[in-house]
Amino acid sequence: MENRNGCLVCGKEFTYLKSPKHATCVYCGDVHNTDKVCVDGHYVCDRCHRLPAEGIIEKYCTTTTGIDPIAIARTLMKNPAVKMHGPEHHFLVPAVLIAAYYNVQGKPDVKGQKIGQAQQRAEMVNGDSCGLLGDCGAAVGTGIFISLVTGATPLSREEWKLSNLITAKSLEQIALRGGPRCCKRNTFLAIRSAADFTRDHLGIVMPIATPITCEFPLQNNECLTKDCPFYPC
């Protein structure tokens, strides 16, 4: 059975290094600089950690007719390819938002190209950026979403503002809940923030069924339990 928490090779916890070192990915054999290995020394690079989740995310978001981005995300999270934690969430967030955004407007033909661009941009966001950079990839995913649907570039004015503003707002919601990491909690918070932002600034309503209840607490060794807003009662 695939390890959904901790090391993908053995399931054990990670240890974070005082300084980065070169490590060889167990799956592809490529050597990367890394800040963490598991307690037994295993290392899996971000690209191998994502596979095959990104293909599943891309295909489902391109074909789904759903308009609730949380519902789309939860369907994907139940797939065993999507780990409890991992950089695949950096792509999952903009992909489900793009899907719901264009489905609401009756423009499903636009989704494929935008989702492909979101995947390319999300790959620039490293795993563990939440703790190592202070910039959770789920929050960055909301910025990717707004940038793509508004056509923002580094030279834009209003579109540039909106892309940075949504990242700031979703990152604030994630930060206020405190650590440690939970990619599911952060994804829910980011998507909810983006749905509110899209309604208020772009006039597009992506309805989210309430309340949001997490189905993964037993898979998360660092679960905040009752301190998490999505912990099941």
Secondary structure, DSSP 8 states (H G I E B T S, - for coil): ----SS-TTT---EEEEEEEEEEE-TTT--EEEEEEEETT-----HHHHHTTHHHHHHHHHHH-----HHHHHHHHHTSTTS-SSSTHHHHHHHHHHHHHHHHHTT-GGGHHHHHHHHHHHHTTS-TTHHHHTS--HHHHHHHHHHHHHHT--TT-SHHHHHHHHHHHHHHHHHHHT--S--HHHHHHHHHHHHHHHHHHHH-------SS---S-GGG-TT--GGGSTT---
